[in-house]
Amino acid sequence: MGSELTCPDCETTIESKAQLVEGHEVTEVEFDGNDISLYGNRNLFLCKNCKRPLGVPK
């Protein structure tokens, strides 16, 4: 059995990528002291049921 994720908003159990929606790309942020570096974009995954942001791919 693989890993499961439960959406904290609607309590849907996410068992596969098919139960997620790819949302807008988000910019990765890195902090170095007081400086902020922006680099690359990653797809944001949303709960298919309620569209809550749940994470980004590795």
C-alpha positions, 0 to 999 in steps of 0.5 A: 500500500502506498502513501496516503494524504488527507486534505485538511479542508474537506477530509478527502483521502488522496491515494493517487495523482489522479485525485489531484489537479495541477494548478498554477505554477509557483515560483520557488523561493530561497532565503539567504539572510535577508535576501530572497532569490526566486528561481524556477517554477513548479506545478502546484497540486490541488485537492480535486474535491475542494481545490485546496493547495496540497503541495508541489512535486519533488 
